């Protein structure tokens, strides 16, 4: 019934063609990743020279990585959303709203409730901190699901849904905070944005990371051999493993020269590793790429597209809440303009890191690299006392160039 039989020579040609396409895609992906690494190093070198070495001092690097963490949470979630062929303009407002809710619970709502019903443990302390964090996460999840339902079941473009969400949540922040700063936070809550690991904990973190890197390399190489996939030469694997391990150890050493590894950065690493596993190794990640790559083909193949889209926005809502919690803890207060323009930084980080605005492909490590690039530019220009409007102009140009590279490379 219309099928075309291929003889042995034709089949071989097709197989070789497919192999060449896969290899070509990997080469482009690796080339882009290496390009971004070299671009980041070039940015650091220029800023180090311009600031007479101050930019690379441990204190400033620690601050830089803490700045990267908040944008990194949002960029990770945005990878899922953009890869699925959508966009989320409300993530900054979600971060601001969830942070404001966490702050109000600690400063006003829980203490007032505790005094009214006579429950002492609702006063500032660990119980109120835990309740505040859980409440913020629940609100973020509900917001994500709500917006996902509008997109998936209401068939409203994500651009419009999240733009409306941005306005709604910004208004909600003003209504909750009355336009004033809400603080200070519980000392236990502040630790999520301001604390550092002890020297012992930092060394333990480095050892665990090195063990995981070596284990992943060994297992990955063994599985590739098992299924007759191409593997790198052994010396290349050893070199790369040693390089990654050296970077981890060097990072911990540099952080310990100041005050230790920042807790927000540790949290970012854990979340990034978990989400990268979901994105690359689970059905949700594969379905996300399939929907963004070809929506109609995904639907005809039996995927429950609506359910996947709702889950993706739920993930974005949770990560937005985490960003809001860490931001509020770091600032030790909730402000009416918290999270303003964070969505632009998150989108820029994803695009710079290799996530296609056309959907179908994305990279969580690339998004983190993009977040580090954006934070480096903000940090360096601030150290050079460059006026704020120039910072906006430069970041806008970088985003445009990144999109141009994405279009030309595809």
C-alpha positions as CSV (number, residue, x, y, z in Angstrom):
1,X,0.0,0.0,0.0
2,X,2.3,2.7,-1.2
3,X,5.4,1.5,0.7
4,X,8.8,1.8,-0.9
5,X,11.2,-1.0,-0.4
6,X,14.9,-0.1,0.0
7,X,17.6,-2.4,-1.1
8,X,20.8,-2.9,0.9
9,X,22.7,-0.1,-0.8
10,X,19.9,2.4,-0.5
11,X,19.4,1.5,3.2
12,X,23.1,2.0,3.8
13,X,23.0,5.5,2.1
14,X,20.0,6.5,4.3
15,X,21.7,5.3,7.5
16,X,24.9,7.2,6.6
17,X,22.8,10.3,5.9
18,X,21.1,10.1,9.2
19,X,24.4,9.5,11.0
20,X,25.9,12.5,9.3
21,X,22.9,14.7,10.3
22,X,23.2,13.6,13.9
23,X,26.9,14.2,14.0
24,X,26.4,17.6,12.3
25,X,23.9,18.6,14.9
26,X,26.2,17.6,17.7
27,X,29.1,19.5,16.2
28,X,27.0,22.7,16.0
29,X,25.8,22.2,19.5
30,X,29.3,21.7,20.9
31,X,30.6,24.6,18.8
32,X,28.0,26.9,20.2
33,X,28.7,25.8,23.8
34,X,32.5,26.3,23.4
35,X,31.8,29.7,21.8
36,X,29.8,30.8,24.8
37,X,32.5,29.6,27.2
38,X,35.2,31.6,25.3
39,X,32.9,34.6,25.1
40,X,32.3,34.4,28.9
41,X,36.1,34.2,29.5
42,X,36.6,37.1,27.2
43,X,34.1,39.2,29.1
44,X,35.7,38.3,32.4
45,X,39.2,39.2,31.0
46,X,38.0,42.6,29.7
47,X,36.2,43.4,33.0
48,X,39.2,42.3,35.0
49,X,41.5,44.6,33.1
50,X,39.0,47.5,33.2
51,X,38.5,47.1,37.0
52,X,42.2,46.5,37.6
53,X,41.6,43.0,38.8
54,X,38.8,43.8,41.3
55,X,36.2,41.9,39.2
56,X,38.0,38.6,39.8
57,X,38.5,39.0,43.5
58,X,36.8,36.3,45.6
59,X,34.4,38.7,47.2
60,X,33.1,40.0,43.9
61,X,32.9,36.5,42.4
62,X,30.9,35.3,45.3
63,X,28.5,38.2,44.8
64,X,28.4,37.5,41.1
65,X,27.4,33.8,41.6
66,X,24.7,34.9,44.0
67,X,23.3,37.3,41.4
68,X,23.4,34.5,38.8
69,X,21.4,32.1,41.1
70,X,18.2,34.1,41.1
71,X,18.1,34.5,37.3
72,X,19.3,30.9,37.0
73,X,16.2,29.5,38.7
74,X,14.0,31.4,36.2
75,X,16.2,30.5,33.2
76,X,15.9,26.8,34.0
77,X,12.1,27.0,34.0
78,X,12.1,29.1,30.9
79,X,14.1,26.4,29.0
80,X,11.1,24.1,29.4
81,X,8.6,26.8,28.3
82,X,10.5,28.0,25.3
83,X,11.5,24.5,24.1
84,X,7.8,23.7,24.1
85,X,7.2,26.6,21.8
86,X,5.7,29.0,24.3
87,X,6.9,32.1,26.3
88,X,6.3,33.3,29.9
89,X,6.4,37.0,30.5
90,X,5.1,36.8,34.0
91,X,8.0,35.0,35.8
92,X,9.4,38.2,37.3
93,X,6.0,39.1,38.7
94,X,5.5,35.6,40.0
95,X,8.8,35.8,41.8
96,X,7.9,39.2,43.3
97,X,4.4,38.0,44.3
98,X,5.5,34.8,46.0
99,X,8.3,36.6,47.7
100,X,5.8,39.2,49.0
101,X,3.5,36.5,50.3
102,X,6.4,34.8,52.1
103,X,7.4,38.1,53.7
104,X,3.8,39.0,54.7
105,X,3.4,35.7,56.4
106,X,6.5,36.1,58.5
107,X,6.1,39.8,59.3
108,X,2.4,40.3,59.7
109,X,-0.1,37.5,59.0
110,X,1.3,34.6,61.1
111,X,2.3,36.7,64.1
112,X,-1.2,38.3,64.1
113,X,-2.9,34.9,63.8
114,X,-0.7,33.4,66.5
115,X,-1.5,36.3,68.9
116,X,-5.2,36.0,68.1
117,X,-5.6,32.3,68.7
118,X,-2.8,32.0,71.3
119,X,-0.3,29.8,69.3
120,X,3.2,30.9,70.3
121,X,5.0,28.9,67.6
122,X,3.5,31.1,64.8
123,X,5.9,33.9,66.0
124,X,9.1,34.4,64.0
125,X,11.2,31.2,63.9
126,X,11.6,28.0,62.0
127,X,7.9,27.1,62.0
128,X,6.9,30.4,60.4
129,X,9.8,30.1,57.9
130,X,8.7,26.7,56.8
131,X,5.1,27.7,56.5
132,X,6.1,30.8,54.5
133,X,8.2,28.8,52.1
134,X,5.6,26.1,51.6
135,X,2.9,28.7,51.0
136,X,5.0,30.5,48.4
137,X,5.7,27.3,46.6
138,X,2.0,26.4,46.6
139,X,1.1,29.8,45.2
140,X,3.7,29.5,42.5
141,X,2.5,26.1,41.5
142,X,-1.2,27.2,41.4
143,X,-0.2,30.2,39.3
144,X,1.7,28.0,36.9
145,X,-1.1,25.5,36.6
146,X,-3.7,28.3,36.1
147,X,-1.7,29.9,33.3
148,X,-1.0,26.5,31.7
149,X,-4.8,25.7,31.7
150,X,-5.4,28.9,29.9
151,X,-2.8,28.1,27.3
152,X,-3.5,24.3,26.9
153,X,-7.3,24.2,27.3
154,X,-8.3,27.7,26.5
155,X,-6.1,27.8,23.4
156,X,-5.1,31.4,24.3
157,X,-1.5,32.2,23.1
158,X,1.0,32.0,26.0
159,X,2.2,35.5,25.1
160,X,-1.2,37.0,25.9
161,X,-1.9,34.8,29.0
162,X,1.4,35.6,30.7
163,X,1.3,39.2,29.7
164,X,-2.1,39.4,31.5
165,X,-0.6,37.4,34.3
166,X,2.2,40.0,34.6
167,X,-0.3,42.8,35.0
168,X,-2.4,40.8,37.5
169,X,0.5,39.7,39.7
170,X,2.1,43.2,39.6
171,X,-1.2,44.6,40.8
172,X,-1.4,41.9,43.5
173,X,2.1,42.8,44.8
174,X,1.1,46.5,45.2
175,X,-2.1,45.4,46.9
176,X,-0.3,43.1,49.4
177,X,2.6,45.4,50.2
178,X,0.7,48.7,49.9
179,X,3.8,50.0,48.0
180,X,6.1,49.8,51.0
181,X,8.9,47.4,51.9
182,X,8.0,44.5,54.1
183,X,10.7,43.3,56.5
184,X,12.9,42.4,58.1
185,X,12.7,38.6,57.6
186,X,13.3,35.8,60.2
187,X,17.1,35.1,60.5
188,X,16.3,31.5,59.6
189,X,14.6,32.6,56.4
190,X,17.5,35.0,55.5
191,X,19.8,32.1,55.3
192,X,18.3,30.9,52.1
193,X,19.6,34.1,50.4
194,X,22.5,35.2,52.5
195,X,24.1,32.1,54.2
196,X,27.3,30.3,53.2
197,X,28.4,26.8,53.6
198,X,31.1,26.0,56.2
199,X,34.5,24.9,55.1
200,X,33.8,21.3,56.0
201,X,30.5,21.4,54.1
202,X,32.2,23.1,51.1
203,X,34.9,20.4,50.9
204,X,32.3,17.7,51.2
205,X,30.3,19.3,48.4
206,X,33.4,19.4,46.2
207,X,34.2,15.7,46.9
208,X,30.6,14.7,46.1
209,X,30.6,16.7,42.9
210,X,33.9,15.1,41.7
211,X,32.6,11.6,42.5
212,X,29.4,12.3,40.5
213,X,31.4,13.6,37.6
214,X,33.6,10.6,37.4
215,X,30.7,8.2,37.9
216,X,28.6,9.8,35.2
217,X,31.5,9.7,32.8
218,X,32.2,6.0,33.4
219,X,28.5,5.0,33.2
220,X,27.9,7.1,30.1
221,X,30.9,5.6,28.3
222,X,29.9,2.1,29.3
223,X,26.4,2.5,28.0
224,X,27.6,4.0,24.7
225,X,29.8,1.0,24.2
226,X,27.0,-1.3,25.1
227,X,24.8,0.0,22.4
228,X,27.6,0.6,19.8
229,X,27.4,4.4,20.0
230,X,30.4,6.5,19.1
231,X,32.6,7.2,22.1
232,X,35.4,9.8,22.6
233,X,39.0,8.6,22.8
234,X,39.9,7.6,26.4
235,X,42.4,10.4,26.7
236,X,39.7,12.9,25.8
237,X,37.3,11.5,28.4
238,X,40.0,11.6,31.1
239,X,41.0,15.1,30.1
240,X,37.5,16.4,30.2
241,X,36.7,14.7,33.5
242,X,39.9,16.1,35.1
243,X,39.0,19.6,33.7
244,X,35.4,19.5,35.1
245,X,36.7,18.2,38.5
246,X,39.4,20.9,38.5
247,X,36.8,23.6,37.9
248,X,34.7,22.3,40.8
249,X,37.6,22.2,43.2
250,X,38.8,25.6,42.0
251,X,35.4,27.1,42.5
252,X,35.2,25.9,46.1
253,X,38.7,27.1,46.8
254,X,37.9,30.6,45.5
255,X,34.6,30.8,47.4
256,X,36.4,29.7,50.6
257,X,38.8,32.6,50.2
258,X,35.9,34.9,51.0
259,X,33.2,33.4,53.2
260,X,32.4,30.0,51.6
261,X,30.1,28.7,49.0
262,X,26.8,30.7,49.0
263,X,23.7,28.7,49.8
264,X,21.7,30.1,46.9
265,X,24.4,28.7,44.5
266,X,24.3,25.3,46.1
267,X,20.5,25.3,45.7
268,X,20.9,26.3,42.1
269,X,23.3,23.5,41.4
270,X,20.9,20.9,42.9
271,X,17.9,22.3,41.0
272,X,19.8,22.5,37.8
273,X,21.1,18.9,38.1
274,X,17.6,17.6,38.9
275,X,15.9,19.6,36.1
276,X,18.6,18.6,33.6
277,X,17.8,15.0,34.4
278,X,14.1,15.6,33.9
279,X,14.8,17.5,30.6
280,X,17.1,14.9,29.1
281,X,16.1,11.6,30.7
282,X,12.4,11.6,31.3
283,X,9.1,11.6,29.3
284,X,8.4,15.2,30.3
285,X,11.6,16.5,28.8
286,X,11.2,14.4,25.6
287,X,7.6,15.4,25.2
288,X,8.6,19.0,25.7
289,X,11.0,18.8,22.8
290,X,8.5,16.9,20.7
291,X,5.8,19.5,21.2
292,X,8.1,22.4,20.4
293,X,9.6,20.6,17.4
294,X,6.4,19.6,15.7
295,X,3.1,20.2,17.6
296,X,0.9,18.4,15.1
297,X,3.2,15.4,14.9
298,X,3.3,15.1,18.7
299,X,-0.5,15.3,18.9
300,X,-1.0,12.6,16.1
301,X,1.6,10.3,17.8
302,X,-0.7,10.1,20.9
303,X,0.9,12.7,23.2
304,X,-1.5,14.4,25.6
305,X,-0.2,17.8,24.6
306,X,-2.5,19.7,26.9
307,X,-1.4,17.8,30.0
308,X,2.3,18.3,29.2
309,X,1.8,22.1,28.7
310,X,0.1,22.4,32.0
311,X,3.0,20.5,33.7
312,X,5.6,22.7,32.0
313,X,3.9,25.9,33.3
314,X,3.6,24.3,36.7
315,X,7.4,23.7,36.7
316,X,7.9,27.3,35.7
317,X,5.6,28.5,38.6
318,X,7.5,26.5,41.2
319,X,10.9,27.8,40.0
320,X,9.5,31.3,39.9
321,X,8.5,30.8,43.6
322,X,11.9,29.6,44.5
323,X,13.5,32.7,42.8
324,X,11.1,34.9,44.8
325,X,11.9,33.2,48.1
326,X,15.7,33.5,47.6
327,X,15.3,37.1,46.3
328,X,13.3,38.1,49.4
329,X,15.7,36.3,51.7
330,X,18.7,38.0,50.1
331,X,17.2,41.5,50.3
332,X,15.8,40.8,53.7
333,X,12.6,42.5,52.6
334,X,9.8,42.3,50.0
335,X,9.5,45.3,47.7
336,X,6.8,46.5,45.3
337,X,9.1,46.3,42.3
338,X,10.8,43.0,43.2
339,X,11.4,40.8,40.1
340,X,11.0,43.7,37.7
341,X,12.3,42.8,34.2
342,X,13.5,39.4,35.5
343,X,11.6,37.7,32.7
344,X,13.7,39.6,30.1
345,X,16.9,38.4,31.7
346,X,15.6,34.8,31.9
347,X,14.6,34.8,28.2
348,X,18.0,36.3,27.2
349,X,19.8,33.7,29.3
350,X,18.0,30.9,27.5
351,X,18.6,32.2,24.0
352,X,22.3,33.0,24.7
353,X,22.7,29.5,26.1
354,X,21.3,27.9,22.9
355,X,17.6,27.4,23.5
356,X,15.8,28.0,20.2
357,X,12.9,30.5,20.3
358,X,11.4,28.4,17.5
359,X,11.0,25.6,20.0
360,X,12.2,22.0,19.9
361,X,15.6,22.3,21.5
362,X,17.1,23.7,24.7
363,X,19.9,23.3,27.1
364,X,19.8,23.8,30.9
365,X,23.6,24.1,31.3
366,X,23.5,26.5,28.4
367,X,20.9,28.6,30.1
368,X,23.0,28.7,33.3
369,X,25.9,29.8,31.2
370,X,23.8,32.5,29.7
371,X,22.6,33.6,33.1
372,X,26.2,33.9,34.2
373,X,27.0,36.0,31.1
374,X,24.1,38.4,31.9
375,X,25.1,38.6,35.6
376,X,28.7,39.3,34.6
377,X,27.7,42.2,32.4
378,X,25.4,43.7,35.1
379,X,28.1,43.2,37.7
380,X,31.0,44.5,35.7
381,X,29.2,47.6,34.3
382,X,28.0,48.5,37.8
383,X,31.6,48.3,39.1
384,X,32.6,50.6,36.2
385,X,29.8,53.0,37.2
386,X,28.2,52.8,33.8
387,X,24.9,54.5,33.8
388,X,21.8,52.3,34.0
389,X,20.5,53.2,30.6
390,X,23.7,52.0,28.9
391,X,23.4,48.7,30.7
392,X,19.9,48.2,29.3
393,X,21.1,49.1,25.8
394,X,24.0,46.6,26.0
395,X,21.9,43.8,27.3
396,X,19.3,44.4,24.5
397,X,21.9,44.3,21.8
398,X,23.3,41.1,23.3
399,X,19.8,39.5,23.2
400,X,19.4,40.6,19.5
401,X,22.7,39.2,18.5
402,X,22.0,35.9,20.3
403,X,18.6,35.6,18.4
404,X,20.4,36.3,15.2
405,X,22.9,33.6,15.8
406,X,20.1,31.2,16.7
407,X,18.2,32.0,13.4
408,X,21.4,31.7,11.2
409,X,22.5,28.5,12.8
410,X,19.2,26.8,12.1
